[in-house]
């Protein structure tokens, strides 16, 4: 082999120590296609192994042969409020231990990009920050004024915006890291249905679904009731339970579904292997279906993923 025809590329990224016996959290983009993986800590270089890669949360867990390492100080993300100052640590363009400063500007739900760029996990009450961010800052730790990590950067704002970051709160992240270390994988509760986004009151009435449920907060009738299934992923829990396209899921575990988010929230609060009872309208008949919650698949099977639809 002609060595002059070989190309050797080097890439790096941000990571931080989550356990003193050598567990380090970083992004899959840092470790993908790497033949040699090194971690440098306080001037010492270690060989690293990849323990777990989770693309739905965009996280990778590494391990080095070391003990007694200083661990990141976990903060309580539930104590954060809009307007609180934050500091982001990263290594943009290879500049190690770079800090940028900003504020927690909003607390809102958002979806991590995921393996297809649109179908990652829904993050409830995630943080939006305005600190300057650069390429490769994913999984960069976000600290509060007490030097406690209260989040990590999950993704940047689109459209070339450099200083808007969507962050996964530490209280959520900690449970994910525990699963990665103790179980070797992460549960992503999943039914495997793609909801119809344009379901409306008119369509409900056309399908013969009377809107006669009353909103206890406004004393008005709901605009829509239920979640209309547009597609069902092959080999998914929903498919195995017999759910088909066109089914209208009215209730889950007896709870009336008013929006798509209602269903997704209920599923997110389940564990893989739990069951959920769905009340379904099909061809003007009311059916009751019990579905065993599965782990979200990387391969949906016969689904047109180019439609950019997120599944529940």
N, C-alpha and C positions, 0 to 999 in steps of 0.2 A: 504493500500500500504506500502510495506517495503521501508523505506527511504534509507536503505543501498544499495538497488538495483537501485536507481535513479542515473543518471549521469548528472551533471550540467557542461556545458562548457561555457567558457567566451572568447569572441573574441573582438578585437577592430580594429581600423584603423584610417586613416587620413581624416580629414575634415576641412573646413574653412568657415568662415562666409561671406555670399554674400550680406546680407541685415541686417540692424541694428535691425529689428524687429524679429529676430530669425531664419532666413533662413540659412541653412548650407548645403553645397555641399559635398558629399562623394561618395563612391562606393557602388554598389548594394551588393557586397560581404560582406560589413560591416553590412548590415541590414537584409540580407536574413535569414529566419528561426529564427529570434530573437523574443523571447517572451517578453523580457524586454529590452528597448532601453534607454540608458543613454548617455548624453553628458556632459563632464567635461570641463568647461572654467574658467580659472584663479582660480582654486581650488573649484569652485562652481559646484555642480552636478544638472543637469536638466533632467526631463523626456522629451523624444523626440518622435515625431510622424513622420511617413513616408508620405510625401506629394506626391511625384512622383518618380517612378523608370523607367529609360529609359535604356534598355539593348543594344540598338543599338549604343548609345554613351557611355555606361557603366557608367552611372551617377545615383545618387540617391539624392533627395532633402529632407532634414529633416527640422523640425521646432520645436523650443523650445519656451516656454512662457517667453519671455524676450524682453526688448526694450533697445535702446541706446547702442547696442553692437558695438564694433569696427569692421569695415568692412575692408576686404582685399583691398589693394590699387591696382586698375586695371592699368596695363601698356598697352602701344600700341605695340602689337606684330609685327606690320608691320615695326617697327623701328629696329627690331633685325636683326643681320647679323651673318654669319658664323664666329666663333672665339670669339664671345662675351661670357664673363663669366656668369655662372648661378649658383644658389643655389637652392637645392631641400629640402623642409621641409617634414618630415614624422614622423611616429611612428613605426619603425620596431621592431618586437619582444616586443612590449609594451614600448619601449623607447621613451617617449614623447619628442616633440620638438627637434628631431634629424635633423641635417643639414648635407648635403653632397654637395660637390663643384665640378664643372666641367665646360665644355664649350659647346656651341651650335656648334656641329660639322657638321651638314648638314641641309638643308631645302629641303624637298621632300614630295611627296604624299605617303600616306600609308592608310591602311584600319584598322579600329578598329575591334577587335575580334568579337564583336556582340554576340547574344544569342547562336549561334551555333559554335562559335569559328573561323569563317571565313567570315561571311557575314555582318559585321557591316558597318557603314557609311564610305565612302571615305573621307579622310581629305586632303584638298589641301594645299600645302605649309606648311605641318606640320614640327615640329622641331625634330631633333635627337640630343640627349645630351649624354655626357659620364660620368655624375656624378654617383657615386655608388648608386645602387638601390637594394631594398630588397623586399621580399614578403610582400604584403599589402600596397605597396607604390602607387597603382593606385589612381588617383585623387590627388596625392600629389602636392601642388602648387610649381611652378618653378618661381623664382624671378630673376630679373636683378640686376645690381650693384646699382640701386637706390631703392632697396627694393620694387619694383613694380612687381606684379604677371603678367608674360607675357605668361604663359602656365600652363597646368597641365599634369601630366604623364598619358597617355592613355593606354600604355602597354609597357612591357619590351621586350627586344630582346630575341629571342628564343635560344635554344641550351645551356641552362645553363649560358648564358652571364648575368652577374650581373650589368654591368655598361653601358648598352646601353638602352636608353629609347626613346620611340616615344611619342611626346607631342602634345596635342591639343592647338593651339594658343589661347590667351586670346580674341582676336577680334572675333573669331568664337564661343568660349565658352560663351561669354557674351550674344549673341543672343539666344543661347540654354537655358541659365539660365532664361532669360526674358520670353521665352515661357513656361518654367516649372512653373514659379511663376504666370504669368498672364493668361495662358491658361490651366494649369494643365496637359499638355502633350506636346510632341515635334513632329513636322511634319518631316517625313522622305520621301521626294519625291521619288516616285517609279512607275515604269511601270509594273514590274513583269515578265521580260524576262531574260532568262539565255543565254547569247551570246555564240556562238561557237568559242572557243579560237583559233582553228587551221584553220580558214578561210584564204584562200590564193588566190593569183592571178590565179593559175592553177584551183582552185575550182570555182572561179568566172567565168572564161572563159568556164569551163565545164557546168556551170549553164546558160550560154548564156548571161552573163553580160559583155559587152565590157568595158575594162578599157581605156577610152578615155578622162578622166579628167586630166587636167594639173595642176601640183603643181606650184602655182605662185612664190614660193621661189626658186625652183630649175629648173623650166621650163621643168621638166620631168613628164612623166605619173605616176599617183599614182600606187603603187604596188597592193593595193586593194581599193575597194570602198564599203562602206556600212558595216552593222553589221548583221551577219547571226544568226537567232534565233534558238537555239538548243532545248530549253524547254520554256514553258509558265506556270507560276504558276496558279493553279486553283483559281478562284474568284478574280484574279488580274485585275487591269485596262486594261492590254493588252488583257487578255482573254475575258473580257466583250466587248472590242472593236472589237473582232474577229481576232486578231493576232494569227497565228498558227505556229507550228514548221516548219522550212524550209523557212519562210519568210525572205527576205533580205531587211532590213531597209536602204534605200539609203540616205534619207534626213530627218531632223527633223526641222520643222518650216523653211523650205527652205534652211537649211544649210547642205551642203554635209558632210556626215560622213566618215571620213577616218580611224578612229580607234574606238575601243570600248569605249575608254576614252572620245572621242568626244561626244558620246551619253550620257554617264554618267554625264559629266560636264553640258550638257544642261539641263538634268533632275534635277540635284542638284540645279540649279539656278531657279527652279520653286517652287511654293508653292503648298501645297495640295489643290486640287480643280481647279488649272489652267489646261489649255488644251495645247496639243501639236499636231501639224499636222505631220503625218509621211507619207513619200513617200515610198511605199513598192513594191518590185517585187515579184510576186507569179505566178508560172507557165507561165513565160515569159510575164506576163501582169503587167502594172503599175497601182497600186491602191493608193488611198489617204484615210488615216484613221485618224480620230480625236480621241485622247485618253485623258480622264480626269485623271490628275495625282492623285494618291492615296497615302495613308500612308503605308509604308512598313509593311507587316504583320508578326506576330510572327509564324503563321501557314500557310505554303505555300500550304497546301493541298497535292495533289497527286504528290509530287516531291521527288525524291531520294536524300535527303539531304546528304547522305553519300558520294556523289560524290564531296563534298566540292567545290561547285560552288557558287560564289557570284552573286546575281541577281541585275539587274538595275531597 
